[in-house]
């Protein structure tokens, strides 16, 4: 089960913002670009980038999305 992330974090290789993140994934797990399959960084790195953007844009909805990433998947 994947959780689609809609923040503006772009792949450094192809520039795509198209990637997905399994729910409940560990912070050290890799995030992979859906378009070129390059690694975008770890979950922890992506969270840090997203938090930075959330602070910049005051995106309350994004904060709620970040909170859900750390939850275990439903049984
Ligand atoms: Zn890419």
PDB file of the backbone (N, CA, C, O) and the ligand in Angstrom, with CONECT records:
HET     ZN  A 101       1
ATOM      1  N   UNK A   1       0.856  -1.195   0.000  1.00  0.00           N
ATOM      2  CA  UNK A   1       0.000   0.000   0.000  1.00  0.00           C
ATOM      3  C   UNK A   1       0.889   1.241   0.000  1.00  0.00           C
ATOM      4  O   UNK A   1       1.742   1.400   0.873  1.00  0.00           O
ATOM      5  N   UNK A   2       0.693   2.089  -0.949  1.00  0.00           N
ATOM      6  CA  UNK A   2       1.537   3.268  -1.084  1.00  0.00           C
ATOM      7  C   UNK A   2       0.755   4.537  -0.746  1.00  0.00           C
ATOM      8  O   UNK A   2      -0.455   4.635  -0.953  1.00  0.00           O
ATOM      9  N   UNK A   3       1.500   5.492  -0.222  1.00  0.00           N
ATOM     10  CA  UNK A   3       0.913   6.786   0.102  1.00  0.00           C
ATOM     11  C   UNK A   3       1.479   7.809  -0.871  1.00  0.00           C
ATOM     12  O   UNK A   3       2.683   8.061  -0.870  1.00  0.00           O
ATOM     13  N   UNK A   4       0.633   8.396  -1.692  1.00  0.00           N
ATOM     14  CA  UNK A   4       1.113   9.387  -2.649  1.00  0.00           C
ATOM     15  C   UNK A   4       1.423  10.701  -1.941  1.00  0.00           C
ATOM     16  O   UNK A   4       0.631  11.205  -1.144  1.00  0.00           O
ATOM     17  N   UNK A   5       2.584  11.234  -2.250  1.00  0.00           N
ATOM     18  CA  UNK A   5       3.020  12.488  -1.647  1.00  0.00           C
ATOM     19  C   UNK A   5       2.949  13.588  -2.696  1.00  0.00           C
ATOM     20  O   UNK A   5       3.463  13.427  -3.803  1.00  0.00           O
ATOM     21  N   UNK A   6       2.322  14.692  -2.356  1.00  0.00           N
ATOM     22  CA  UNK A   6       2.062  15.719  -3.360  1.00  0.00           C
ATOM     23  C   UNK A   6       2.809  17.015  -3.071  1.00  0.00           C
ATOM     24  O   UNK A   6       2.404  18.076  -3.548  1.00  0.00           O
ATOM     25  N   UNK A   7       3.887  16.950  -2.303  1.00  0.00           N
ATOM     26  CA  UNK A   7       4.679  18.156  -2.075  1.00  0.00           C
ATOM     27  C   UNK A   7       5.687  18.339  -3.208  1.00  0.00           C
ATOM     28  O   UNK A   7       5.938  17.424  -3.992  1.00  0.00           O
ATOM     29  N   UNK A   8       6.258  19.543  -3.273  1.00  0.00           N
ATOM     30  CA  UNK A   8       7.154  19.855  -4.376  1.00  0.00           C
ATOM     31  C   UNK A   8       8.585  19.466  -4.033  1.00  0.00           C
ATOM     32  O   UNK A   8       9.445  20.327  -3.848  1.00  0.00           O
ATOM     33  N   UNK A   9       8.834  18.153  -3.949  1.00  0.00           N
ATOM     34  CA  UNK A   9      10.195  17.651  -3.796  1.00  0.00           C
ATOM     35  C   UNK A   9      10.524  16.921  -5.099  1.00  0.00           C
ATOM     36  O   UNK A   9       9.903  15.912  -5.433  1.00  0.00           O
ATOM     37  N   UNK A  10      11.506  17.447  -5.825  1.00  0.00           N
ATOM     38  CA  UNK A  10      11.756  16.936  -7.171  1.00  0.00           C
ATOM     39  C   UNK A  10      12.984  16.041  -7.225  1.00  0.00           C
ATOM     40  O   UNK A  10      13.953  16.233  -6.491  1.00  0.00           O
ATOM     41  N   UNK A  11      12.913  15.060  -8.111  1.00  0.00           N
ATOM     42  CA  UNK A  11      14.033  14.171  -8.370  1.00  0.00           C
ATOM     43  C   UNK A  11      15.222  14.973  -8.906  1.00  0.00           C
ATOM     44  O   UNK A  11      15.066  15.791  -9.812  1.00  0.00           O
ATOM     45  N   UNK A  12      16.419  14.732  -8.339  1.00  0.00           N
ATOM     46  CA  UNK A  12      17.600  15.456  -8.785  1.00  0.00           C
ATOM     47  C   UNK A  12      18.092  14.997 -10.144  1.00  0.00           C
ATOM     48  O   UNK A  12      18.902  15.680 -10.770  1.00  0.00           O
ATOM     49  N   UNK A  13      17.619  13.856 -10.610  1.00  0.00           N
ATOM     50  CA  UNK A  13      18.087  13.297 -11.880  1.00  0.00           C
ATOM     51  C   UNK A  13      17.202  13.706 -13.048  1.00  0.00           C
ATOM     52  O   UNK A  13      17.706  14.162 -14.074  1.00  0.00           O
ATOM     53  N   UNK A  14      15.875  13.547 -12.903  1.00  0.00           N
ATOM     54  CA  UNK A  14      14.977  13.812 -14.036  1.00  0.00           C
ATOM     55  C   UNK A  14      14.028  14.984 -13.754  1.00  0.00           C
ATOM     56  O   UNK A  14      13.307  15.424 -14.650  1.00  0.00           O
ATOM     57  N   UNK A  15      14.024  15.496 -12.501  1.00  0.00           N
ATOM     58  CA  UNK A  15      13.187  16.650 -12.181  1.00  0.00           C
ATOM     59  C   UNK A  15      11.751  16.298 -11.868  1.00  0.00           C
ATOM     60  O   UNK A  15      10.941  17.188 -11.605  1.00  0.00           O
ATOM     61  N   UNK A  16      11.414  15.009 -11.890  1.00  0.00           N
ATOM     62  CA  UNK A  16      10.052  14.581 -11.616  1.00  0.00           C
ATOM     63  C   UNK A  16       9.713  14.722 -10.139  1.00  0.00           C
ATOM     64  O   UNK A  16      10.582  14.564  -9.281  1.00  0.00           O
ATOM     65  N   UNK A  17       8.451  15.020  -9.841  1.00  0.00           N
ATOM     66  CA  UNK A  17       7.970  14.997  -8.459  1.00  0.00           C
ATOM     67  C   UNK A  17       7.054  13.790  -8.271  1.00  0.00           C
ATOM     68  O   UNK A  17       6.197  13.779  -7.387  1.00  0.00           O
ATOM     69  N   UNK A  18       7.246  12.780  -9.110  1.00  0.00           N
ATOM     70  CA  UNK A  18       6.379  11.605  -9.129  1.00  0.00           C
ATOM     71  C   UNK A  18       7.056  10.435  -8.416  1.00  0.00           C
ATOM     72  O   UNK A  18       7.936   9.778  -8.974  1.00  0.00           O
ATOM     73  N   UNK A  19       6.637  10.187  -7.190  1.00  0.00           N
ATOM     74  CA  UNK A  19       7.164   9.069  -6.422  1.00  0.00           C
ATOM     75  C   UNK A  19       6.162   8.750  -5.335  1.00  0.00           C
ATOM     76  O   UNK A  19       5.318   9.583  -5.006  1.00  0.00           O
ATOM     77  N   UNK A  20       6.241   7.566  -4.778  1.00  0.00           N
ATOM     78  CA  UNK A  20       5.320   7.175  -3.727  1.00  0.00           C
ATOM     79  C   UNK A  20       6.096   6.638  -2.540  1.00  0.00           C
ATOM     80  O   UNK A  20       7.255   6.241  -2.653  1.00  0.00           O
ATOM     81  N   UNK A  21       5.427   6.636  -1.404  1.00  0.00           N
ATOM     82  CA  UNK A  21       6.070   6.296  -0.136  1.00  0.00           C
ATOM     83  C   UNK A  21       5.167   5.334   0.624  1.00  0.00           C
ATOM     84  O   UNK A  21       4.066   5.711   1.026  1.00  0.00           O
ATOM     85  N   UNK A  22       5.611   4.103   0.827  1.00  0.00           N
ATOM     86  CA  UNK A  22       4.786   3.160   1.590  1.00  0.00           C
ATOM     87  C   UNK A  22       4.513   3.678   2.993  1.00  0.00           C
ATOM     88  O   UNK A  22       5.409   4.225   3.635  1.00  0.00           O
ATOM     89  N   UNK A  23       3.297   3.515   3.472  1.00  0.00           N
ATOM     90  CA  UNK A  23       2.930   3.973   4.806  1.00  0.00           C
ATOM     91  C   UNK A  23       3.658   3.153   5.862  1.00  0.00           C
ATOM     92  O   UNK A  23       3.842   1.946   5.701  1.00  0.00           O
ATOM     93  N   UNK A  24       4.070   3.804   6.933  1.00  0.00           N
ATOM     94  CA  UNK A  24       4.710   3.109   8.031  1.00  0.00           C
ATOM     95  C   UNK A  24       6.150   2.732   7.761  1.00  0.00           C
ATOM     96  O   UNK A  24       6.734   1.951   8.512  1.00  0.00           O
ATOM     97  N   UNK A  25       6.740   3.276   6.689  1.00  0.00           N
ATOM     98  CA  UNK A  25       8.116   2.933   6.334  1.00  0.00           C
ATOM     99  C   UNK A  25       9.104   3.544   7.325  1.00  0.00           C
ATOM    100  O   UNK A  25       8.884   4.639   7.843  1.00  0.00           O
ATOM    101  N   UNK A  26      10.196   2.819   7.581  1.00  0.00           N
ATOM    102  CA  UNK A  26      11.220   3.295   8.504  1.00  0.00           C
ATOM    103  C   UNK A  26      11.940   4.518   7.941  1.00  0.00           C
ATOM    104  O   UNK A  26      12.030   4.693   6.726  1.00  0.00           O
ATOM    105  N   UNK A  27      12.452   5.366   8.841  1.00  0.00           N
ATOM    106  CA  UNK A  27      13.088   6.616   8.429  1.00  0.00           C
ATOM    107  C   UNK A  27      14.282   6.396   7.503  1.00  0.00           C
ATOM    108  O   UNK A  27      14.568   7.243   6.657  1.00  0.00           O
ATOM    109  N   UNK A  28      14.983   5.273   7.652  1.00  0.00           N
ATOM    110  CA  UNK A  28      16.186   5.059   6.848  1.00  0.00           C
ATOM    111  C   UNK A  28      15.895   4.413   5.499  1.00  0.00           C
ATOM    112  O   UNK A  28      16.809   4.221   4.697  1.00  0.00           O
ATOM    113  N   UNK A  29      14.608   4.069   5.235  1.00  0.00           N
ATOM    114  CA  UNK A  29      14.257   3.429   3.965  1.00  0.00           C
ATOM    115  C   UNK A  29      14.406   4.412   2.804  1.00  0.00           C
ATOM    116  O   UNK A  29      14.164   5.607   2.973  1.00  0.00           O
ATOM    117  N   UNK A  30      14.804   3.918   1.621  1.00  0.00           N
ATOM    118  CA  UNK A  30      15.012   4.785   0.458  1.00  0.00           C
ATOM    119  C   UNK A  30      13.704   5.168  -0.231  1.00  0.00           C
ATOM    120  O   UNK A  30      12.758   4.382  -0.279  1.00  0.00           O
ATOM    121  N   UNK A  31      13.668   6.392  -0.762  1.00  0.00           N
ATOM    122  CA  UNK A  31      12.572   6.844  -1.623  1.00  0.00           C
ATOM    123  C   UNK A  31      13.064   6.768  -3.060  1.00  0.00           C
ATOM    124  O   UNK A  31      14.158   7.242  -3.366  1.00  0.00           O
ATOM    125  N   UNK A  32      12.263   6.174  -3.948  1.00  0.00           N
ATOM    126  CA  UNK A  32      12.685   5.965  -5.332  1.00  0.00           C
ATOM    127  C   UNK A  32      11.756   6.715  -6.278  1.00  0.00           C
ATOM    128  O   UNK A  32      10.535   6.666  -6.134  1.00  0.00           O
ATOM    129  N   UNK A  33      12.348   7.411  -7.247  1.00  0.00           N
ATOM    130  CA  UNK A  33      11.602   8.135  -8.267  1.00  0.00           C
ATOM    131  C   UNK A  33      10.796   7.152  -9.119  1.00  0.00           C
ATOM    132  O   UNK A  33      11.325   6.121  -9.534  1.00  0.00           O
ATOM    133  N   UNK A  34       9.530   7.457  -9.381  1.00  0.00           N
ATOM    134  CA  UNK A  34       8.693   6.586 -10.207  1.00  0.00           C
ATOM    135  C   UNK A  34       9.041   6.685 -11.689  1.00  0.00           C
ATOM    136  O   UNK A  34       8.703   5.792 -12.465  1.00  0.00           O
ATOM    137  N   UNK A  35       9.708   7.753 -12.083  1.00  0.00           N
ATOM    138  CA  UNK A  35       9.964   7.975 -13.509  1.00  0.00           C
ATOM    139  C   UNK A  35      11.311   7.429 -13.954  1.00  0.00           C
ATOM    140  O   UNK A  35      11.398   6.825 -15.023  1.00  0.00           O
ATOM    141  N   UNK A  36      12.374   7.624 -13.158  1.00  0.00           N
ATOM    142  CA  UNK A  36      13.713   7.196 -13.582  1.00  0.00           C
ATOM    143  C   UNK A  36      14.325   6.191 -12.619  1.00  0.00           C
ATOM    144  O   UNK A  36      15.441   5.721 -12.843  1.00  0.00           O
ATOM    145  N   UNK A  37      13.610   5.857 -11.550  1.00  0.00           N
ATOM    146  CA  UNK A  37      14.048   4.843 -10.588  1.00  0.00           C
ATOM    147  C   UNK A  37      15.305   5.248  -9.819  1.00  0.00           C
ATOM    148  O   UNK A  37      15.943   4.399  -9.196  1.00  0.00           O
ATOM    149  N   UNK A  38      15.670   6.526  -9.854  1.00  0.00           N
ATOM    150  CA  UNK A  38      16.805   6.993  -9.082  1.00  0.00           C
ATOM    151  C   UNK A  38      16.384   7.198  -7.620  1.00  0.00           C
ATOM    152  O   UNK A  38      15.220   7.481  -7.337  1.00  0.00           O
ATOM    153  N   UNK A  39      17.328   7.054  -6.712  1.00  0.00           N
ATOM    154  CA  UNK A  39      17.029   7.293  -5.300  1.00  0.00           C
ATOM    155  C   UNK A  39      16.955   8.787  -5.014  1.00  0.00           C
ATOM    156  O   UNK A  39      17.850   9.541  -5.396  1.00  0.00           O
ATOM    157  N   UNK A  40      15.887   9.216  -4.342  1.00  0.00           N
ATOM    158  CA  UNK A  40      15.724  10.624  -3.986  1.00  0.00           C
ATOM    159  C   UNK A  40      16.264  10.899  -2.593  1.00  0.00           C
ATOM    160  O   UNK A  40      16.394  12.060  -2.203  1.00  0.00           O
ATOM    161  N   UNK A  41      16.580   9.856  -1.837  1.00  0.00           N
ATOM    162  CA  UNK A  41      17.043  10.033  -0.462  1.00  0.00           C
ATOM    163  C   UNK A  41      16.248   9.121   0.450  1.00  0.00           C
ATOM    164  O   UNK A  41      15.430   8.323  -0.009  1.00  0.00           O
ATOM    165  N   UNK A  42      16.497   9.246   1.753  1.00  0.00           N
ATOM    166  CA  UNK A  42      15.799   8.415   2.721  1.00  0.00           C
ATOM    167  C   UNK A  42      14.467   9.050   3.113  1.00  0.00           C
ATOM    168  O   UNK A  42      14.210  10.219   2.823  1.00  0.00           O
ATOM    169  N   UNK A  43      13.629   8.258   3.775  1.00  0.00           N
ATOM    170  CA  UNK A  43      12.363   8.784   4.283  1.00  0.00           C
ATOM    171  C   UNK A  43      12.623   9.961   5.225  1.00  0.00           C
ATOM    172  O   UNK A  43      11.913  10.966   5.180  1.00  0.00           O
ATOM    173  N   UNK A  44      13.643   9.830   6.077  1.00  0.00           N
ATOM    174  CA  UNK A  44      13.960  10.907   7.021  1.00  0.00           C
ATOM    175  C   UNK A  44      14.347  12.182   6.277  1.00  0.00           C
ATOM    176  O   UNK A  44      13.938  13.276   6.666  1.00  0.00           O
ATOM    177  N   UNK A  45      15.132  12.046   5.213  1.00  0.00           N
ATOM    178  CA  UNK A  45      15.543  13.218   4.429  1.00  0.00           C
ATOM    179  C   UNK A  45      14.343  13.863   3.754  1.00  0.00           C
ATOM    180  O   UNK A  45      14.227  15.088   3.713  1.00  0.00           O
ATOM    181  N   UNK A  46      13.442  13.023   3.220  1.00  0.00           N
ATOM    182  CA  UNK A  46      12.259  13.549   2.554  1.00  0.00           C
ATOM    183  C   UNK A  46      11.344  14.250   3.556  1.00  0.00           C
ATOM    184  O   UNK A  46      10.785  15.308   3.268  1.00  0.00           O
ATOM    185  N   UNK A  47      11.198  13.646   4.737  1.00  0.00           N
ATOM    186  CA  UNK A  47      10.389  14.284   5.786  1.00  0.00           C
ATOM    187  C   UNK A  47      10.950  15.659   6.135  1.00  0.00           C
ATOM    188  O   UNK A  47      10.201  16.624   6.287  1.00  0.00           O
ATOM    189  N   UNK A  48      12.276  15.740   6.261  1.00  0.00           N
ATOM    190  CA  UNK A  48      12.908  17.015   6.616  1.00  0.00           C
ATOM    191  C   UNK A  48      12.629  18.058   5.538  1.00  0.00           C
ATOM    192  O   UNK A  48      12.338  19.213   5.848  1.00  0.00           O
ATOM    193  N   UNK A  49      12.719  17.649   4.262  1.00  0.00           N
ATOM    194  CA  UNK A  49      12.439  18.557   3.158  1.00  0.00           C
ATOM    195  C   UNK A  49      10.980  19.003   3.182  1.00  0.00           C
ATOM    196  O   UNK A  49      10.672  20.178   2.983  1.00  0.00           O
ATOM    197  N   UNK A  50      10.081  18.037   3.430  1.00  0.00           N
ATOM    198  CA  UNK A  50       8.655  18.351   3.462  1.00  0.00           C
ATOM    199  C   UNK A  50       8.318  19.276   4.621  1.00  0.00           C
ATOM    200  O   UNK A  50       7.507  20.190   4.478  1.00  0.00           O
ATOM    201  N   UNK A  51       8.944  19.035   5.773  1.00  0.00           N
ATOM    202  CA  UNK A  51       8.700  19.888   6.935  1.00  0.00           C
ATOM    203  C   UNK A  51       9.168  21.312   6.656  1.00  0.00           C
ATOM    204  O   UNK A  51       8.512  22.283   7.032  1.00  0.00           O
ATOM    205  N   UNK A  52      10.325  21.418   5.985  1.00  0.00           N
ATOM    206  CA  UNK A  52      10.825  22.739   5.625  1.00  0.00           C
ATOM    207  C   UNK A  52       9.849  23.478   4.728  1.00  0.00           C
ATOM    208  O   UNK A  52       9.617  24.675   4.899  1.00  0.00           O
ATOM    209  N   UNK A  53       9.271  22.748   3.757  1.00  0.00           N
ATOM    210  CA  UNK A  53       8.295  23.368   2.852  1.00  0.00           C
ATOM    211  C   UNK A  53       7.002  23.696   3.584  1.00  0.00           C
ATOM    212  O   UNK A  53       6.358  24.707   3.303  1.00  0.00           O
ATOM    213  N   UNK A  54       6.624  22.828   4.533  1.00  0.00           N
ATOM    214  CA  UNK A  54       5.408  23.080   5.305  1.00  0.00           C
ATOM    215  C   UNK A  54       5.547  24.362   6.117  1.00  0.00           C
ATOM    216  O   UNK A  54       4.611  25.153   6.231  1.00  0.00           O
ATOM    217  N   UNK A  55       6.734  24.544   6.675  1.00  0.00           N
ATOM    218  CA  UNK A  55       6.986  25.759   7.455  1.00  0.00           C
ATOM    219  C   UNK A  55       6.985  26.981   6.547  1.00  0.00           C
ATOM    220  O   UNK A  55       6.501  28.048   6.923  1.00  0.00           O
ATOM    221  N   UNK A  56       7.537  26.809   5.339  1.00  0.00           N
ATOM    222  CA  UNK A  56       7.615  27.928   4.408  1.00  0.00           C
ATOM    223  C   UNK A  56       6.230  28.332   3.920  1.00  0.00           C
ATOM    224  O   UNK A  56       5.972  29.517   3.709  1.00  0.00           O
ATOM    225  N   UNK A  57       5.352  27.380   3.741  1.00  0.00           N
ATOM    226  CA  UNK A  57       4.049  27.649   3.140  1.00  0.00           C
ATOM    227  C   UNK A  57       2.897  27.589   4.135  1.00  0.00           C
ATOM    228  O   UNK A  57       1.739  27.787   3.767  1.00  0.00           O
ATOM    229  N   UNK A  58       3.223  27.312   5.411  1.00  0.00           N
ATOM    230  CA  UNK A  58       2.184  27.199   6.429  1.00  0.00           C
ATOM    231  C   UNK A  58       1.094  26.217   6.010  1.00  0.00           C
ATOM    232  O   UNK A  58      -0.096  26.493   6.157  1.00  0.00           O
ATOM    233  N   UNK A  59       1.518  25.064   5.485  1.00  0.00           N
ATOM    234  CA  UNK A  59       0.580  24.091   4.948  1.00  0.00           C
ATOM    235  C   UNK A  59       0.114  23.136   6.048  1.00  0.00           C
ATOM    236  O   UNK A  59       0.772  22.137   6.339  1.00  0.00           O
ATOM    237  N   UNK A  60      -1.009  23.452   6.641  1.00  0.00           N
ATOM    238  CA  UNK A  60      -1.535  22.614   7.715  1.00  0.00           C
ATOM    239  C   UNK A  60      -1.864  21.212   7.211  1.00  0.00           C
ATOM    240  O   UNK A  60      -1.651  20.228   7.919  1.00  0.00           O
ATOM    241  N   UNK A  61      -2.375  21.122   6.002  1.00  0.00           N
ATOM    242  CA  UNK A  61      -2.718  19.814   5.445  1.00  0.00           C
ATOM    243  C   UNK A  61      -1.475  18.947   5.273  1.00  0.00           C
ATOM    244  O   UNK A  61      -1.524  17.732   5.464  1.00  0.00           O
ATOM    245  N   UNK A  62      -0.370  19.575   4.914  1.00  0.00           N
ATOM    246  CA  UNK A  62       0.868  18.831   4.739  1.00  0.00           C
ATOM    247  C   UNK A  62       1.350  18.284   6.077  1.00  0.00           C
ATOM    248  O   UNK A  62       1.845  17.159   6.148  1.00  0.00           O
ATOM    249  N   UNK A  63       1.209  19.066   7.124  1.00  0.00           N
ATOM    250  CA  UNK A  63       1.602  18.587   8.450  1.00  0.00           C
ATOM    251  C   UNK A  63       0.790  17.345   8.821  1.00  0.00           C
ATOM    252  O   UNK A  63       1.331  16.384   9.368  1.00  0.00           O
ATOM    253  N   UNK A  64      -0.484  17.369   8.526  1.00  0.00           N
ATOM    254  CA  UNK A  64      -1.323  16.202   8.814  1.00  0.00           C
ATOM    255  C   UNK A  64      -0.854  14.995   8.013  1.00  0.00           C
ATOM    256  O   UNK A  64      -0.871  13.870   8.513  1.00  0.00           O
ATOM    257  N   UNK A  65      -0.439  15.223   6.786  1.00  0.00           N
ATOM    258  CA  UNK A  65       0.059  14.141   5.949  1.00  0.00           C
ATOM    259  C   UNK A  65       1.350  13.577   6.532  1.00  0.00           C
ATOM    260  O   UNK A  65       1.536  12.360   6.549  1.00  0.00           O
ATOM    261  N   UNK A  66       2.223  14.424   6.998  1.00  0.00           N
ATOM    262  CA  UNK A  66       3.470  13.976   7.617  1.00  0.00           C
ATOM    263  C   UNK A  66       3.184  13.135   8.854  1.00  0.00           C
ATOM    264  O   UNK A  66       3.841  12.119   9.082  1.00  0.00           O
ATOM    265  N   UNK A  67       2.215  13.551   9.647  1.00  0.00           N
ATOM    266  CA  UNK A  67       1.874  12.797  10.854  1.00  0.00           C
ATOM    267  C   UNK A  67       1.471  11.378  10.520  1.00  0.00           C
ATOM    268  O   UNK A  67       1.791  10.446  11.257  1.00  0.00           O
ATOM    269  N   UNK A  68       0.766  11.207   9.405  1.00  0.00           N
ATOM    270  CA  UNK A  68       0.276   9.877   9.032  1.00  0.00           C
ATOM    271  C   UNK A  68       1.395   8.959   8.555  1.00  0.00           C
ATOM    272  O   UNK A  68       1.271   7.739   8.657  1.00  0.00           O
ATOM    273  N   UNK A  69       2.482   9.519   8.040  1.00  0.00           N
ATOM    274  CA  UNK A  69       3.577   8.690   7.528  1.00  0.00           C
ATOM    275  C   UNK A  69       4.132   7.793   8.635  1.00  0.00           C
ATOM    276  O   UNK A  69       4.494   6.643   8.389  1.00  0.00           O
ATOM    277  N   UNK A  70       4.196   8.334   9.860  1.00  0.00           N
ATOM    278  CA  UNK A  70       4.773   7.566  10.951  1.00  0.00           C
ATOM    279  C   UNK A  70       3.833   6.539  11.549  1.00  0.00           C
ATOM    280  O   UNK A  70       4.261   5.729  12.371  1.00  0.00           O
ATOM    281  N   UNK A  71       2.571   6.546  11.166  1.00  0.00           N
ATOM    282  CA  UNK A  71       1.616   5.591  11.733  1.00  0.00           C
ATOM    283  C   UNK A  71       1.778   4.218  11.094  1.00  0.00           C
ATOM    284  O   UNK A  71       2.092   4.126   9.907  1.00  0.00           O
ATOM    285  N   UNK A  72       1.571   3.161  11.854  1.00  0.00           N
ATOM    286  CA  UNK A  72       1.598   1.823  11.254  1.00  0.00           C
ATOM    287  C   UNK A  72       0.409   1.645  10.327  1.00  0.00           C
ATOM    288  O   UNK A  72      -0.642   2.250  10.543  1.00  0.00           O
ATOM    289  N   UNK A  73       0.562   0.813   9.286  1.00  0.00           N
ATOM    290  CA  UNK A  73      -0.565   0.578   8.376  1.00  0.00           C
ATOM    291  C   UNK A  73      -1.707  -0.104   9.125  1.00  0.00           C
ATOM    292  O   UNK A  73      -1.477  -0.835  10.088  1.00  0.00           O
ATOM    293  N   UNK A  74      -2.946   0.142   8.676  1.00  0.00           N
ATOM    294  CA  UNK A  74      -4.104  -0.465   9.346  1.00  0.00           C
ATOM    295  C   UNK A  74      -4.053  -1.986   9.265  1.00  0.00           C
ATOM    296  O   UNK A  74      -3.612  -2.554   8.266  1.00  0.00           O
ATOM    297  N   UNK A  75      -4.506  -2.627  10.321  1.00  0.00           N
ATOM    298  CA  UNK A  75      -4.446  -4.094  10.379  1.00  0.00           C
ATOM    299  C   UNK A  75      -5.440  -4.715   9.400  1.00  0.00           C
ATOM    300  O   UNK A  75      -5.533  -5.939   9.306  1.00  0.00           O
TER     301      UNK A  75
HETATM  302 ZN    ZN A 101      13.692  10.808 -11.505  1.00  0.00          ZN
END
